[in-house]
Amino acid sequence: MIPRVLILQGAMLGVVACAEPFFDSDIGVEGVPVDEGALAGTFALKGNGVDQADTILGKVDTGGRSFYLSRRTFNAETKVYDETLTACFVENFETAGLQTTNNPAAVAAIPPIPATINVDHATGAYVRSTFREYWAIEGLNDEEELPSDPSDDVYYDSDDDGHPGATVFTQGLVPNGEVYIAQRKTVSATGVVRGVDQSFGLLASKKEGITLAANNNLLLTEAQRVPHPDPKESWWMEIRLADDGNCDDVVNARDDGDLPIRRPF
């Protein structure tokens, strides 16, 4: 249970009992108290997600890094932050000698992602609601299963390149090629506030996808994924940007190391 501030009010004097900072035992870091509403504004958010894939080489690490622009406001009535995430850039890890690169137009076509953030301002505990990121899928409820038929109407050419779904470019052990996919990624995150300009913690993600087509049949086989045994391999971090920040600023934060490659805990 997250500690809460206890306020005892007398006729002439209010007495505030100090809450103990929230200690996230999963990452070994303590939260920092901030004023109510202090995390409103614009932020650059990085999510580092690692799974393991079953390949002919055995289990190998796979996954990637997602970078988002976060704009949020504080709702004084509900005491939560209402957030809209914009996907800015995605990097995929090399998997068993195969490197994949997303068409930037496919990333830009991901619809704005609504989320909420619950913060215990007195203790620094941080919880982002589960959110879902859709690639080349429309008209599907969050709880519906992805249709197994590649010709189903929920799948569309999101990057408008004349191919079904979202285009992923491949190079490595097989001839360079293109794979056309659709995907729903479900993400949740918890952690700690480290100040008004920075927070971080662990994330959990689940990818549900379908290969709609490819220009090489060797690319139609999909490796089965399982969660990485070390939960610390999947983490998130956010830093504050100027209020008028945009996706260029998010990419700059990545390039400058303000959003680091290595986890901050």
MARMARDREN-405593 format. One record per residue (C-alpha): x, y, z. Coordinates in pm, whole numbers, plus 50000, padded with zeros to 5 digits. Example, Ala and Ser with C-alpha at 12.3 -4.5 7.8 and 13.67 -1.06 7.14 Angstrom:
% MARMARDREN-405593
512304955050780513674989450714
% end
This chain:
% MARMARDREN-405593
500005000050000501295034849912501595057250217499405087850223499735121350391497605123650705496235158250773494835166151116493125199551132492355217651460490295248751508493305271751475496145249751347496715223551074499245196351152500715175750867502315141950936505225136350697504825105850475507745082350428509145083150072507985054049859510775028449813510425008149493512024975349593511934962849233514474988949125516024998149461515235035349434513305058749658510705083649536510995121149579507985141649696506755169349466503935194549477500515183749356500255189548981504015194848942504325167948673502035185548426503665197148103505595181547816508035152547851510215129647642509515093247732511655062947651510475027047685513084999447664511344965947612513214932647608511764898147539513344865147445512654847947113512874810947034515204807346732517364780446575520134794646794518054789847109516564817747317517954851847221517144886647346514894907547126512774938647153513454975347106513305011047226510275033547179510405071247214507295091947280506245127947327504085130847639501735160147692499785159948015497545180848236496615176248600492955170748685492435187249024489155168449079490315132949003493905139649121495345122148813497285133948510495535130448176498175122047916498425119647539501405100747397502715105447044505025078546905508115096146768510715069546691511245032046736514525012646733514474974646702517204952346845519044928346615517674893246668519704862546568521504881846295518354898346158518034936246183514654952346126513894989146068510445004746077509215027445802509135061945971505785068345803504365037945983505495051746320504035085946236500705069046152500265054346502497185071946645497625094346953497685072547265495585082347569496805073247918496555084848277499235088348543498615083848915501215099549140501385100049519502915134449537503845130749904505865098749854506985098749490505165066849385504285066849012501865044948812501025049648442497805033148330497905005148077497885019147726497705003747379499635012847068498135003146731500134997146415498044994646095494904984746287491675004346309488154996946430489264970446681488314971947049491134969347301489914935647426489184919847086491554893946945493454902946630491804885946330493934857846186492864866245829495384890745674492634904045446490394914445737489144950345713490734960546045494154960145875495114988945648498105003945468499115027445749502235041645581500495046245246503235028645049501025005344848501664975145071499384960845340499914970845701503064987845828506284981545637509354967945818512664966245632514954936645705518614928945651520964902345782521034864545756518374863445485518334885645175517304921445244513564924245222510314938845346507724925245587504234939845615502824937145965500044948446196500494950146571498914959646901501324966947186499984968647540502184986847792501994994048165504575011248385505355017648750508215035548920509245066149115509325103649077512905116449100511985153249080509725176048880511805169548564512495132148580510855098748665511685062548584510885026248663509934992848515507554985748229505734955048109504704951347746502844925947539502954925047159500194909046954500994909146585500364893746249502514892045939500224902345655502694896045373506374898045279508434901344962510414870145058508774838545191511704832945428510494863345619507014849545685508154828045980507724845146316509744835846625507724829946942508434855447217508404851447595509084877247870512724882047959513554864548290515094896648429512284922448466514864950548498515664946348129512384963948048512304999248184511185034948113512455069748179511025104248115512545139048124510875172848100510925192847776509885228447709506105231947698506225235747319508515205447278507935181746987509195148746846512395165346722513195173947083512525137847185514975125146922517515151347034517165139047393518005104147270520955115847060522355137947339522165109947596519615127947812517515096647759520325071447816520875037647655521565021647992518885020448259519215047248527518945023648825
% end
